[in-house]
């Protein structure tokens, strides 16, 4: 729900108008990609800082 507010798209409306189930799967995957990317960036920053702190 929060992601729908960020992207300013109505995912529920897209699901109702979907031509088939493959489109629905694509919408769901596409809605989670930003969270996955942000989590990856956060982990990379955490790992970099942990490694940098350990070498001092």
C-alpha positions as CSV (number, residue, x, y, z in Angstrom):
1,X,0.0,0.0,0.0
2,X,2.8,2.4,0.9
3,X,4.6,1.7,-2.3
4,X,1.4,2.5,-4.3
5,X,1.5,6.0,-2.7
6,X,5.1,6.5,-3.6
7,X,4.7,5.4,-7.2
8,X,1.4,7.2,-7.5
9,X,-0.1,4.2,-9.3
10,X,-3.2,2.2,-8.5
11,X,-1.9,-1.4,-8.4
12,X,-5.4,-2.8,-7.5
13,X,-6.8,-1.1,-10.6
14,X,-4.0,-2.6,-12.8
15,X,-4.8,-6.1,-11.3
16,X,-8.5,-5.8,-12.2
17,X,-7.7,-4.7,-15.8
18,X,-5.0,-7.3,-16.3
19,X,-5.4,-9.3,-19.5
20,X,-4.0,-12.5,-17.8
21,X,-2.2,-13.7,-14.7
22,X,1.3,-13.2,-16.2
23,X,0.6,-9.4,-16.2
24,X,-0.5,-9.6,-12.6
25,X,2.8,-11.3,-11.7
26,X,4.7,-8.7,-13.5
27,X,3.0,-5.9,-11.6
28,X,3.7,-7.5,-8.3
29,X,7.3,-8.1,-9.1
30,X,7.7,-4.6,-10.4
31,X,6.2,-3.2,-7.3
32,X,8.7,-5.0,-5.1
33,X,11.8,-4.2,-7.1
34,X,12.4,-0.7,-5.5
35,X,12.4,-2.2,-2.1
36,X,14.8,-4.9,-3.1
37,X,17.2,-2.4,-4.7
38,X,17.0,-0.1,-1.6
39,X,17.7,-3.1,0.7
40,X,20.7,-4.1,-1.5
41,X,22.1,-0.5,-1.3
42,X,21.6,-0.4,2.5
43,X,23.4,-3.8,2.9
44,X,26.2,-2.6,0.7
45,X,26.7,0.5,2.8
46,X,26.5,-1.5,6.0
47,X,29.0,-4.1,4.7
48,X,31.4,-1.3,3.5
49,X,31.3,0.5,6.9
50,X,31.7,-2.8,8.8
51,X,34.7,-3.7,6.8
52,X,36.2,-0.2,7.0
53,X,35.7,-0.1,10.8
54,X,37.2,-3.6,11.3
55,X,40.5,-2.6,9.6
56,X,41.3,0.2,12.0
